Amino acid sequence: MHGLQSASMHALSLREDRFLEVLRRLIALTPRLQNNPGAGLVPEERLAAQVVLETLAPHLQSGFIQAESLAAVGKESRPSLVLTVKGTGESTLGFVGAHFDVVPADEKGEGWERDPFTLWEGPGGVLYGRGVTDCLGHVAVLTDLLAQLAERGERPRRTLKVVLISNEESSDLPGLGLGYVAEQGRLADLAGQPVYWLDSANFGPTVGTGGISLWSLKVKGVGGHSGMPQNCVNALELGMAASLELARWFHARFPATEDEKTWGFLSSSSLKATVVEGFNTKESKIPAEVILRGDIRLTPFYDMKAVREQVADFVRELDARLERDEAIAGFPRTRTAAGQRGSLEFRFLGGGMEGIACRLDSPGLEALKESMRAVRGVEPKPFSLTGSLPLVRDLQRQGCDVQITGFGEMAYYHAPNEQARLEDFRQGFSILRELLVRL
């Protein structure tokens, strides 16, 4: 029976017309899927979820696929979807993490070569558009896989649970996203089972990710006329100096580790400023206040809680040195001639997320490598990076064999002219099919 099932399953391949139609519809929705609440962009993931549900509608009606939309009361416009195909055996397999929201795109400001909110098919099967790789292409592949299983009445040995999530591109919010799916108990049957997180690129496998913690540094100075700097403390200059001092300390305190080499991390832990907000619009006026925001990206070999505590302590001590009027190398004026001083107020934004070091000796990783060899005909090249994924460490703590992969171009993650090759998704589909056969 298993041989017959394997032969039938191996007949599955990406149905390109459906994949492209689903992807085209999803990318057309991306103006309303952009996720940056600070800029007024709050996604409506229900629009993308509806595309998936409409495509699978006949199979939901037949009962071959069970679907559940999960979001708290009042947040119904931002659901995650849990799609389940009952297997012939007792075990479960998870394809988790592909998400409906996207990072914002600014066609003119970022220099896109074409409309980012329209799928464009270029020469050589290259697909362009915001979300092609991150992560709507993965959503479209999974949608086609589920549809084909249903059309053929092909039940895998393991019950297949596909979890498509909301709010992946922003900080954790109560009542939505994968955190809410977990709170509702919908990941409980994945405990101790193989789970493949499908939100990466370049196939990999991606065997490690970084934790993330967002931070804010409010810098208060003394504003005034730029021709009378003795009466001022330039908050912009003080903020730049403080953030650089913090970054220098961080990178010395949390350097690269030998484990990072073992897991193939492409970069070590980092702390950097990424956003500056000022309230000054006149060149001849010294700003009295700026806010810098940024992130920590932490490899999983450091403890995020301990690191956060040490970072906060460092900035508090830096502010205390300003209070004591200590001279700090590389810092601008920190007091006015009249004795008024600048100040630093640091805080973390939200609780952050942990990274993961996937098991390198697990059956799940070996099955993924074997599937890649069978489909691509080349030896897989595992790597790790300090991009961050929600709840992966928690799933691992529950005994899940968490492995990570993805299809598309890593170089275009969160970048202008996001693109991927259609061939990547053909191969990606076949790799997922192989996993269904092998596990």
Sequence and secondary structure as in RCSB ss.txt:
>XXXX:A:sequence
MHGLQSASMHALSLREDRFLEVLRRLIALTPRLQNNPGAGLVPEERLAAQVVLETLAPHLQSGFIQAESLAAVGK
ESRPSLVLTVKGTGESTLGFVGAHFDVVPADEKGEGWERDPFTLWEGPGGVLYGRGVTDCLGHVAVLTDLLAQLA
ERGERPRRTLKVVLISNEESSDLPGLGLGYVAEQGRLADLAGQPVYWLDSANFGPTVGTGGISLWSLKVKGVGGH
SGMPQNCVNALELGMAASLELARWFHARFPATEDEKTWGFLSSSSLKATVVEGFNTKESKIPAEVILRGDIRLTP
FYDMKAVREQVADFVRELDARLERDEAIAGFPRTRTAAGQRGSLEFRFLGGGMEGIACRLDSPGLEALKESMRAV
RGVEPKPFSLTGSLPLVRDLQRQGCDVQITGFGEMAYYHAPNEQARLEDFRQGFSILRELLVRL
>XXXX:A:secstr
 HHHHHHHHHT    HHHHHHHHHHHHHTGGGTB BGGGTB   HHHHHHHHHHHTHHHHHHTSEEEEEE  TT 
TTS EEEEEE  SSS EEEEEEEES B    TTTTT SS TTS EEEGGGEEESTTIIIIIHHHHHHHHHHHHHH
HHT   SSEEEEEEES TTS   TTSHHHHHHHTTTTGGGTTSEEEEE   SS  EEEE EEEEEEEEEE B EE
TT GGG B HHHHHHHHHHHHHHHHHHHS   HHHHHHTBSS  EEEEEEEEE    TTEE SEEEEEEEEEE T
TS HHHHHHHHHHHHHHHHHHHHTT   TT    B TTS B EEEEEEEEEEE  EE  SS HHHHHHHHHHHHH
HSS    EE S   TTHHHHHHTT EEEEE  S GGGTTSTT EEEHHHHHHHHHHHHHHHHH 
